[in-house]
Amino acid sequence: MLTPRIVVLIVALAATGGAACSKTETATAPARQIRDVTLPDLSRMDATVQQQIRDRYASVIEARKKGTGDADLSEKYGLYGMVLQAAEYYEAAEPAYLNAQDLSPSDVRWPYYLGHLYKSEGQTAKAIQSFTRSLDLGPNEIATLIWLGRLYLEQGQPEKAEPMFERASGLPPKNVAVLAGLGQAALARRDYARAVSVLEEALALDQSALSVHSPLAMAYRGLGDTGKAEAHLKQWRNTEVLVPDRLRIDLDLALESGLSYELRGVRALEAHDWDAAEGFFRKGVAITTGSTALGRSLRHKLGTALFLKGDVTGAMERFEEVARLAPPEGFDESSAKAFYSLGVISASSGRNREAIDRFSTAVRYNPNYVEALTGLADALRRGGRVEESLKTYAEIVRINPRATDAKLGYAIGLVRVRRYREARDWLTEATRVQPDQPDLALALARILAASPDGSVRDGTRAMAITEELFKGPKTTALGETLAMALAEVGQYEEAVKIQRGVLDAARRAGLEAEVREMAANLRRYEQRLPCRTPWADDNPIHSPGPPVSAGLATESGADRSAVAPGPLRQN
């Protein structure tokens, strides 16, 4: 039996032992490390951006002083890191993200943004580590899988990249970036058949993903099909295959800056929400001076949004503003696009000389601007300066060997100056290289059927071309060309029947100039006479008007590629 003294001693020892154990655990437990964060030099930023960053920094300092809980403090650090990263202060953003990550280890955002931060700095190993941690937290984030796959490909590890893209391919919806990644991984493993299969699928899903043509060309070359390899290589352009990335969008929009408003406005344009686009661009214009490239870009995009809303006057004012703000010389993308848009509007209004001046200025600010060069060449040809237009068309084809509009314009220019043999040979080669372009084949058939130069005409060949084209969409131009070919081979009754049909269609469509030409040809066929004019001198194809590929210049996506929304088109 224990005496009271022994009981007291045991209790005391137990209490002492418990206290000693508690002190030992406290001493050996890992201490939470809160890294110092700093406010970087903001002098290069707009005043509104400076204030946003200062406000976020102040919220972090205040939360630390108040002893805010881990979850709230993590959010403060993370949001501060986001504005720093959006403003490209990567070194200052890193400790803020690391603090956010330590304080809230289950939040998928902070290792994800760290992955992008390290990727931007070229720290690939750290980027892979952070993206992997983020993927563990969010295993169905398709963007994380794509970025990890791309990083592994850059590291020459297709065996690690491919599983990332395979996992992503199982997540809806089907995505071009995933298919492109699968194709590049297969290409790196020299599985050329697999690469061809998925890369062709990627292009079928989005034909504008022109950068996919390069790995596809390499895959076809690996299979020994040099013809297809060459054809795809000619279509390659250095465009970005966009990743569907909801978290990255949040990062891009973290700052209330001119750039963030531009990004929001571009997305609204892509969604055809002209009112929203106008609102975003106006906010960006309000805080961004027009003396900067971004300021000019915002003003041009605002003009585009106004034009798409039908406010041509407002659009012109904005384009003219950009033109006034343009630097005196040197490359300037926004100035080039503004002058191009002004040229499109001038050409559409029949002011051809003015259009030539504006397209020429656009080319001066960007000598490789294919749309502006095409507008200039079309305006020169329509204005009777055919020899000058031919040189410009040739330059376009040099820059872009698959520029169908330029090839067609060059052929029409040759016809305009009665160089029919050259036009035939030019189009023969063009259709050989681009058999998938019906406009080129149709123009060739027209010259073969109706050239006044007998050595150029070949009615049988013209018939073969038009009959093949009739397997596709039927147009009045195709019907008219078929009638020309029928008349050339002596089948006048059929030519009359076809010509009457296209004439009725042209009348219903209100195409007055075409109706006059078609009626004249119908009378010829009724008199059993062939046509000897591929395009009459008053055909709209020769007349002043909008360029072949008219459409205002705008921008789409992070790569700032020019696209043509197409509110203006040749009749």
C-alpha positions as CSV (number, residue, x, y, z in Angstrom):
1,M,0.0,0.0,0.0
2,L,1.3,3.4,-1.0
3,T,1.9,5.9,1.7
4,P,0.6,9.5,1.2
5,R,4.2,10.7,0.9
6,I,4.9,8.3,-2.0
7,V,1.7,9.2,-3.8
8,V,2.6,12.9,-3.6
9,L,6.1,12.1,-4.9
10,I,4.8,10.1,-7.9
11,V,2.3,12.8,-8.7
12,A,5.1,15.4,-8.5
13,L,7.4,13.3,-10.7
14,A,4.7,12.8,-13.2
15,A,4.0,16.5,-13.4
16,T,7.7,17.3,-13.7
17,G,8.1,14.6,-16.4
18,G,5.2,15.9,-18.3
19,A,6.5,19.4,-18.2
20,A,10.0,18.3,-19.4
21,C,8.5,16.4,-22.3
22,S,6.4,19.4,-23.4
23,K,9.5,21.6,-23.4
24,T,11.4,19.0,-25.5
25,E,8.6,18.8,-28.2
26,T,8.4,22.6,-28.4
27,A,12.2,22.8,-28.8
28,T,12.3,20.2,-31.6
29,A,9.2,21.1,-33.6
30,P,10.0,22.8,-36.9
31,A,9.5,26.6,-36.5
32,R,7.4,28.2,-39.2
33,Q,9.6,30.5,-41.3
34,I,8.1,33.8,-42.4
35,R,10.3,35.4,-45.0
36,D,10.7,39.1,-45.2
37,V,8.9,40.8,-48.1
38,T,9.9,44.1,-49.6
39,L,8.4,46.9,-51.6
40,P,10.5,47.1,-54.9
41,D,11.3,50.3,-56.8
42,L,8.1,51.2,-58.5
43,S,9.3,54.3,-60.4
44,R,8.9,52.7,-63.8
45,M,5.2,51.8,-63.3
46,D,2.1,53.8,-63.9
47,A,0.8,55.7,-60.9
48,T,-2.3,53.5,-60.6
49,V,-0.2,50.3,-60.6
50,Q,2.2,51.8,-58.0
51,Q,-0.8,52.5,-55.7
52,Q,-2.2,49.0,-56.1
53,I,1.1,47.4,-55.2
54,R,1.6,49.7,-52.2
55,D,-1.9,48.9,-51.0
56,R,-1.3,45.2,-51.2
57,Y,2.1,45.6,-49.4
58,A,0.4,47.6,-46.6
59,S,-2.3,45.0,-46.1
60,V,0.5,42.4,-45.5
61,I,2.3,44.6,-43.0
62,E,-1.0,45.3,-41.2
63,A,-2.0,41.7,-41.1
64,R,1.4,40.7,-39.6
65,K,1.0,43.4,-36.9
66,K,-2.5,42.3,-36.0
67,G,-1.5,38.6,-35.7
68,T,-4.0,37.5,-38.4
69,G,-4.7,33.8,-38.7
70,D,-2.8,31.6,-41.1
71,A,-5.4,31.4,-43.8
72,D,-6.0,35.2,-44.0
73,L,-2.3,35.9,-43.8
74,S,-1.6,33.4,-46.6
75,E,-4.2,35.2,-48.8
76,K,-2.5,38.6,-48.1
77,Y,0.9,37.3,-49.1
78,G,-0.4,35.5,-52.1
79,L,-2.3,38.4,-53.5
80,Y,0.7,40.6,-52.9
81,G,2.8,38.1,-54.9
82,M,0.3,38.1,-57.7
83,V,0.5,41.9,-58.3
84,L,4.3,41.8,-58.1
85,Q,4.4,38.9,-60.6
86,A,1.9,40.6,-62.9
87,A,4.2,43.7,-62.9
88,E,7.2,41.4,-63.5
89,Y,8.9,42.0,-60.1
90,Y,9.7,38.3,-59.9
91,E,12.4,38.5,-57.2
92,A,10.2,40.4,-54.8
93,A,7.2,38.1,-55.5
94,E,9.0,34.8,-54.7
95,P,9.1,35.2,-50.8
96,A,5.5,36.4,-50.8
97,Y,4.4,33.2,-52.6
98,L,6.6,31.0,-50.4
99,N,5.0,32.5,-47.3
100,A,1.5,32.0,-48.7
101,Q,2.4,28.4,-49.6
102,D,3.7,27.6,-46.1
103,L,0.8,29.2,-44.4
104,S,-1.8,27.4,-46.6
105,P,-0.1,24.3,-47.9
106,S,-3.4,22.9,-49.5
107,D,-4.0,25.9,-51.7
108,V,-3.3,25.0,-55.3
109,R,-2.7,28.6,-56.4
110,W,0.6,29.4,-54.7
111,P,2.8,26.6,-56.0
112,Y,1.1,27.1,-59.4
113,Y,2.1,30.7,-59.6
114,L,5.5,29.9,-58.3
115,G,5.8,27.5,-61.2
116,H,5.1,30.3,-63.7
117,L,7.4,32.6,-61.8
118,Y,10.3,30.2,-62.0
119,K,9.5,29.4,-65.6
120,S,9.7,33.1,-66.4
121,E,13.1,33.3,-64.8
122,G,14.4,30.2,-66.6
123,Q,14.6,28.1,-63.4
124,T,13.2,25.0,-65.0
125,A,14.0,22.5,-62.2
126,K,12.2,24.8,-59.7
127,A,9.3,25.3,-62.1
128,I,8.8,21.6,-62.5
129,Q,9.0,21.1,-58.7
130,S,6.4,23.8,-58.1
131,F,4.0,22.6,-60.9
132,T,4.3,19.1,-59.6
133,R,3.3,20.2,-56.1
134,S,0.4,22.1,-57.6
135,L,-0.7,19.0,-59.6
136,D,-0.7,16.9,-56.4
137,L,-3.2,19.4,-55.0
138,G,-5.2,19.8,-58.2
139,P,-4.8,16.6,-60.2
140,N,-7.4,17.6,-62.8
141,E,-6.0,21.0,-63.6
142,I,-5.4,20.7,-67.4
143,A,-3.2,23.8,-67.6
144,T,-0.8,22.4,-65.0
145,L,-0.5,19.1,-66.9
146,I,0.3,21.0,-70.1
147,W,2.9,23.3,-68.6
148,L,4.6,20.3,-66.9
149,G,4.6,18.4,-70.2
150,R,6.1,21.3,-72.1
151,L,8.8,21.8,-69.5
152,Y,9.7,18.1,-69.7
153,L,9.9,18.4,-73.5
154,E,12.2,21.4,-73.1
155,Q,14.4,19.2,-70.9
156,G,14.5,16.5,-73.5
157,Q,12.4,14.1,-71.4
158,P,9.5,13.0,-73.6
159,E,9.0,9.9,-71.5
160,K,8.0,12.2,-68.6
161,A,6.1,14.7,-70.9
162,E,3.9,12.2,-72.6
163,P,2.1,10.9,-69.4
164,M,1.2,14.6,-68.6
165,F,-0.4,15.1,-72.0
166,E,-2.1,11.7,-71.9
167,R,-3.7,12.6,-68.6
168,A,-4.8,16.0,-70.0
169,S,-6.3,14.3,-73.1
170,G,-8.7,12.5,-70.9
171,L,-10.1,15.7,-69.5
172,P,-12.8,17.5,-71.5
173,P,-13.0,19.4,-73.7
174,K,-10.6,18.4,-76.5
175,N,-7.8,20.9,-76.6
176,V,-5.2,21.8,-79.3
177,A,-2.4,22.5,-76.8
178,V,-2.8,18.9,-75.5
179,L,-2.8,17.3,-78.9
180,A,0.2,19.4,-80.0
181,G,2.0,18.3,-76.8
182,L,1.2,14.6,-77.5
183,G,2.4,15.0,-81.1
184,Q,5.7,16.6,-80.0
185,A,6.3,13.9,-77.4
186,A,5.7,11.2,-80.0
187,L,8.0,13.0,-82.4
188,A,10.7,13.2,-79.8
189,R,10.4,9.4,-79.3
190,R,10.5,9.0,-83.1
191,D,7.0,7.5,-83.2
192,Y,6.3,9.4,-86.4
193,A,3.0,7.7,-87.2
194,R,1.6,8.6,-83.8
195,A,2.9,12.2,-84.2
196,V,1.3,12.6,-87.6
197,S,-2.0,11.3,-86.2
198,V,-2.4,13.6,-83.2
199,L,-0.9,16.7,-84.9
200,E,-3.3,16.3,-87.9
201,E,-6.1,16.1,-85.3
202,A,-4.8,19.3,-83.7
203,L,-5.0,21.2,-87.0
204,A,-8.4,19.8,-87.8
205,L,-9.5,21.1,-84.4
206,D,-8.0,24.6,-85.0
207,Q,-6.6,25.5,-88.4
208,S,-5.2,28.8,-87.1
209,A,-2.6,26.8,-84.9
210,L,0.0,27.4,-87.6
211,S,3.0,26.6,-85.4
212,V,1.8,22.9,-85.4
213,H,2.8,22.7,-89.1
214,S,6.5,22.6,-88.1
215,P,6.5,19.4,-85.9
216,L,4.0,17.9,-88.4
217,A,6.4,18.5,-91.2
218,M,9.2,16.8,-89.2
219,A,6.9,13.8,-88.5
220,Y,6.1,13.4,-92.2
221,R,9.8,13.7,-93.1
222,G,10.4,10.9,-90.5
223,L,7.9,8.8,-92.4
224,G,9.7,9.6,-95.7
225,D,6.8,11.6,-97.1
226,T,8.9,14.7,-98.2
227,G,6.0,16.1,-100.3
228,K,3.7,16.5,-97.3
229,A,6.6,17.6,-95.1
230,E,7.4,20.5,-97.6
231,A,3.7,21.5,-97.8
232,H,3.3,21.7,-94.1
233,L,6.6,23.6,-93.6
234,K,5.5,26.3,-96.0
235,Q,2.4,26.8,-93.8
236,W,4.3,27.2,-90.6
237,R,4.1,30.5,-88.7
238,N,5.4,31.3,-85.2
239,T,2.1,31.5,-83.5
240,E,1.2,30.6,-79.9
241,V,-0.9,27.5,-79.1
242,L,-2.9,28.9,-76.2
243,V,-3.3,27.0,-73.0
244,P,-6.8,27.0,-71.3
245,D,-5.5,28.5,-68.0
246,R,-8.1,29.9,-65.6
247,L,-5.4,30.6,-62.9
248,R,-3.1,32.4,-65.3
249,I,-6.0,34.6,-66.4
250,D,-6.5,35.6,-62.8
251,L,-2.8,36.5,-62.7
252,D,-3.0,38.5,-65.9
253,L,-5.9,40.5,-64.6
254,A,-4.4,41.0,-61.1
255,L,-3.4,44.6,-61.8
256,E,-5.9,47.4,-62.7
257,S,-3.5,48.5,-65.4
258,G,-3.6,49.5,-69.0
259,L,-2.3,46.1,-69.9
260,S,-4.9,44.2,-67.9
261,Y,-7.7,46.3,-69.4
262,E,-6.2,45.5,-72.9
263,L,-6.3,41.8,-72.1
264,R,-9.9,42.0,-70.9
265,G,-11.0,43.9,-73.9
266,V,-9.3,41.5,-76.3
267,R,-11.2,38.6,-74.6
268,A,-14.4,40.6,-75.0
269,L,-13.7,41.1,-78.7
270,E,-13.1,37.3,-79.1
271,A,-16.5,36.8,-77.4
272,H,-18.1,39.4,-79.8
273,D,-19.1,41.5,-76.8
274,W,-18.4,44.8,-78.4
275,D,-19.9,46.9,-75.6
276,A,-17.8,45.2,-73.0
277,A,-14.7,45.5,-75.1
278,E,-15.3,49.2,-75.6
279,G,-15.7,49.7,-71.8
280,F,-12.4,47.9,-71.0
281,F,-10.4,49.7,-73.7
282,R,-11.8,53.1,-72.5
283,K,-10.7,52.4,-69.0
284,G,-7.2,51.5,-70.3
285,V,-7.0,54.6,-72.4
286,A,-8.0,56.7,-69.4
287,I,-4.9,55.6,-67.4
288,T,-2.3,55.0,-70.2
289,T,-0.6,57.9,-72.1
290,G,-0.8,57.7,-75.8
291,S,3.0,58.4,-76.1
292,T,3.6,54.7,-75.2
293,A,3.2,51.6,-77.4
294,L,0.6,50.3,-75.0
295,G,-1.3,53.6,-75.1
296,R,-1.4,53.5,-78.9
297,S,-2.4,49.8,-78.9
298,L,-5.3,50.5,-76.5
299,R,-6.5,53.4,-78.7
300,H,-6.4,51.3,-81.8
301,K,-8.4,48.5,-80.2
302,L,-10.9,51.0,-78.9
303,G,-11.4,52.2,-82.5
304,T,-11.8,48.6,-83.6
305,A,-14.5,47.9,-81.0
306,L,-16.3,51.1,-82.1
307,F,-16.1,50.1,-85.7
308,L,-17.5,46.6,-84.9
309,K,-20.4,48.4,-83.1
310,G,-21.1,50.3,-86.2
311,D,-19.7,53.6,-85.0
312,V,-17.5,54.4,-88.0
313,T,-17.0,58.0,-87.1
314,G,-15.8,57.2,-83.6
315,A,-13.5,54.5,-84.9
316,M,-12.0,56.9,-87.4
317,E,-11.3,59.4,-84.6
318,R,-9.4,56.8,-82.6
319,F,-7.5,55.6,-85.6
320,E,-6.6,59.1,-86.6
321,E,-5.5,59.7,-83.0
322,V,-3.1,56.8,-83.1
323,A,-1.8,58.1,-86.5
324,R,-1.1,61.5,-84.9
325,L,0.7,59.8,-81.9
326,A,2.8,57.6,-84.2
327,P,6.6,57.9,-83.8
328,P,8.3,59.7,-86.7
329,E,10.1,56.5,-87.8
330,G,11.0,52.9,-86.9
331,F,8.9,49.8,-86.3
332,D,5.6,50.4,-84.4
333,E,3.0,47.7,-84.5
334,S,0.0,49.8,-83.3
335,S,0.7,52.6,-85.7
336,A,0.9,50.2,-88.6
337,K,-2.4,48.7,-87.6
338,A,-4.1,52.1,-87.2
339,F,-2.9,53.2,-90.7
340,Y,-4.0,49.8,-92.1
341,S,-7.5,50.2,-90.6
342,L,-7.7,53.7,-92.0
343,G,-6.7,52.3,-95.4
344,V,-9.4,49.7,-95.3
345,I,-12.1,52.4,-94.5
346,S,-10.7,54.6,-97.2
347,A,-10.8,51.8,-99.8
348,S,-14.3,50.8,-98.7
349,S,-15.4,54.4,-99.4
350,G,-13.9,54.5,-102.8
351,R,-11.0,56.9,-101.8
352,N,-8.3,54.8,-103.5
353,R,-5.5,57.4,-103.5
354,E,-6.0,58.0,-99.8
355,A,-6.1,54.2,-99.2
356,I,-2.7,53.9,-101.0
357,D,-1.1,56.6,-98.8
358,R,-2.4,54.9,-95.6
359,F,-1.5,51.4,-96.6
360,S,2.0,52.7,-97.6
361,T,2.4,54.3,-94.2
362,A,1.3,51.1,-92.5
363,V,4.0,49.2,-94.4
364,R,6.6,51.8,-93.4
365,Y,5.9,51.1,-89.7
366,N,5.9,47.3,-90.3
367,P,7.5,46.2,-93.6
368,N,6.4,42.6,-93.1
369,Y,2.8,43.4,-92.4
370,V,1.2,41.1,-95.0
371,E,-2.4,42.5,-94.7
372,A,-1.2,46.0,-95.2
373,L,1.0,45.0,-98.2
374,T,-2.0,43.2,-99.7
375,G,-4.2,46.2,-99.2
376,L,-1.5,48.4,-100.8
377,A,-1.1,46.0,-103.8
378,D,-4.9,45.8,-104.3
379,A,-5.2,49.6,-104.2
380,L,-2.3,50.1,-106.6
381,R,-3.8,47.6,-109.1
382,R,-7.3,49.1,-108.8
383,G,-5.9,52.5,-109.3
384,G,-4.2,51.6,-112.6
385,R,-0.6,51.3,-111.1
386,V,-0.4,47.7,-112.1
387,E,3.4,47.3,-112.5
388,E,3.8,48.7,-108.9
389,S,1.2,46.3,-107.7
390,L,3.0,43.3,-109.2
391,K,6.2,44.2,-107.3
392,T,4.2,44.4,-104.1
393,Y,2.3,41.1,-104.7
394,A,5.7,39.4,-105.3
395,E,7.0,40.8,-102.0
396,I,4.0,39.4,-100.2
397,V,4.5,35.9,-101.7
398,R,8.2,36.1,-100.7
399,I,7.2,36.8,-97.1
400,N,4.3,34.3,-97.1
401,P,4.6,31.6,-99.9
402,R,1.0,30.6,-99.2
403,A,-0.6,34.1,-99.5
404,T,-3.5,33.1,-101.8
405,D,-4.9,36.6,-102.1
406,A,-1.5,37.9,-103.2
407,K,-1.1,35.2,-105.8
408,L,-4.6,35.8,-107.1
409,G,-4.0,39.6,-107.2
410,Y,-0.7,39.1,-109.1
411,A,-2.5,37.0,-111.7
412,I,-5.3,39.5,-112.2
413,G,-2.6,42.2,-112.5
414,L,-0.9,40.3,-115.3
415,V,-4.3,39.9,-117.1
416,R,-4.9,43.6,-116.7
417,V,-1.7,44.4,-118.7
418,R,-2.5,41.6,-121.2
419,R,0.3,39.3,-120.1
420,Y,-1.9,36.2,-120.4
421,R,0.8,33.6,-120.9
422,E,2.6,34.8,-117.7
423,A,-0.8,34.7,-115.8
424,R,-1.4,31.2,-117.0
425,D,2.0,29.9,-116.0
426,W,1.8,31.8,-112.6
427,L,-1.5,30.2,-111.7
428,T,-0.5,26.8,-113.0
429,E,2.4,26.8,-110.5
430,A,0.2,28.3,-107.8
431,T,-2.4,25.6,-108.1
432,R,0.3,22.9,-108.1
433,V,1.7,24.2,-104.8
434,Q,-1.8,24.9,-103.3
435,P,-4.3,22.5,-104.8
436,D,-6.6,23.2,-101.9
437,Q,-7.3,26.8,-103.0
438,P,-10.3,26.9,-105.4
439,D,-10.0,30.6,-106.1
440,L,-6.6,30.0,-107.8
441,A,-7.9,27.1,-109.8
442,L,-11.0,29.1,-110.9
443,A,-8.9,32.0,-112.1
444,L,-6.7,29.6,-114.1
445,A,-9.8,28.0,-115.7
446,R,-11.1,31.4,-116.6
447,I,-7.8,32.3,-118.4
448,L,-7.6,29.0,-120.1
449,A,-11.2,29.3,-121.4
450,A,-11.3,33.0,-122.4
451,S,-7.8,34.4,-123.0
452,P,-7.6,36.4,-126.2
453,D,-4.2,34.8,-126.8
454,G,-4.9,31.6,-128.7
455,S,-1.7,30.0,-127.6
456,V,-2.8,30.3,-123.9
457,R,-6.4,28.9,-124.4
458,D,-7.1,25.3,-123.5
459,G,-10.8,24.7,-123.4
460,T,-10.5,21.0,-122.5
461,R,-8.3,21.7,-119.5
462,A,-10.6,24.5,-118.4
463,M,-13.5,22.1,-118.5
464,A,-11.6,19.6,-116.4
465,I,-10.8,22.2,-113.8
466,T,-14.3,23.6,-113.5
467,E,-15.9,20.1,-113.4
468,E,-13.6,19.3,-110.5
469,L,-14.5,22.5,-108.7
470,F,-18.2,21.7,-109.1
471,K,-17.7,19.0,-106.6
472,G,-17.4,21.8,-104.0
473,P,-19.5,24.9,-103.3
474,K,-21.4,26.3,-106.3
475,T,-21.0,30.0,-107.0
476,T,-22.1,32.4,-109.8
477,A,-18.4,32.9,-110.6
478,L,-17.9,29.1,-111.0
479,G,-21.0,28.8,-113.2
480,E,-19.9,31.7,-115.4
481,T,-16.5,30.1,-115.8
482,L,-18.0,26.8,-116.7
483,A,-20.1,28.5,-119.4
484,M,-16.9,30.1,-120.8
485,A,-15.2,26.7,-120.9
486,L,-18.3,25.1,-122.6
487,A,-18.4,27.8,-125.2
488,E,-14.7,27.4,-125.9
489,V,-15.1,23.6,-126.6
490,G,-18.2,24.4,-128.8
491,Q,-21.0,23.3,-126.5
492,Y,-23.0,26.5,-126.9
493,E,-26.4,25.1,-125.9
494,E,-25.1,24.0,-122.5
495,A,-23.1,27.3,-122.2
496,V,-26.4,29.3,-122.8
497,K,-28.3,27.2,-120.2
498,I,-25.6,27.7,-117.5
499,Q,-25.1,31.4,-118.3
500,R,-28.8,32.1,-118.0
501,G,-28.9,30.5,-114.6
502,V,-26.0,32.5,-113.2
503,L,-27.4,35.7,-114.8
504,D,-30.7,35.2,-112.9
505,A,-28.8,34.6,-109.7
506,A,-26.7,37.7,-110.2
507,R,-29.8,39.8,-110.9
508,R,-31.4,38.5,-107.7
509,A,-28.3,39.4,-105.8
510,G,-28.2,43.0,-107.2
511,L,-24.7,42.6,-108.8
512,E,-25.2,45.2,-111.5
513,A,-21.7,45.2,-113.0
514,E,-21.6,41.4,-113.1
515,V,-25.1,41.4,-114.7
516,R,-23.9,43.6,-117.6
517,E,-20.9,41.3,-118.2
518,M,-22.9,38.1,-117.9
519,A,-25.6,39.4,-120.3
520,A,-23.0,40.3,-122.9
521,N,-21.5,36.8,-122.7
522,L,-25.0,35.2,-122.9
523,R,-25.6,37.1,-126.2
524,R,-22.2,35.8,-127.5
525,Y,-23.1,32.2,-126.7
526,E,-26.5,32.5,-128.2
527,Q,-24.8,33.6,-131.4
528,R,-22.4,30.7,-131.1
529,L,-19.4,32.9,-130.3
530,P,-16.9,32.2,-127.5
531,C,-15.9,34.6,-124.8
532,R,-12.5,36.3,-125.3
533,T,-12.4,38.4,-122.1
534,P,-11.6,36.6,-118.8
535,W,-12.8,39.6,-116.8
536,A,-14.4,42.7,-118.5
537,D,-12.7,46.0,-117.8
538,D,-15.6,47.1,-115.7
539,N,-15.6,43.9,-113.6
540,P,-15.5,44.9,-109.9
541,I,-12.3,42.9,-109.5
542,H,-10.6,45.7,-111.4
543,S,-12.4,48.6,-109.8
544,P,-11.5,50.8,-106.8
545,G,-13.0,49.3,-103.7
546,P,-12.0,47.4,-100.5
547,P,-8.9,45.2,-100.6
548,V,-9.3,41.5,-101.4
549,S,-8.9,40.5,-97.7
550,A,-10.4,43.6,-96.1
551,G,-10.9,43.7,-92.4
552,L,-9.8,45.9,-89.6
553,A,-6.6,45.0,-87.8
554,T,-7.1,43.9,-84.2
555,E,-5.2,41.7,-81.8
556,S,-6.1,38.4,-80.3
557,G,-4.4,36.5,-77.5
558,A,-1.1,37.0,-75.7
559,D,1.0,36.7,-78.8
560,R,-0.7,39.9,-80.2
561,S,-1.3,38.3,-83.6
562,A,-3.2,40.4,-86.2
563,V,-6.6,39.0,-87.2
564,A,-9.3,40.3,-89.5
565,P,-12.8,40.3,-88.1
566,G,-14.1,40.8,-91.6
567,P,-16.8,43.5,-91.4
568,L,-15.7,44.6,-94.9
569,R,-15.5,42.2,-97.8
570,Q,-15.2,42.4,-101.6
571,N,-18.6,42.0,-103.2
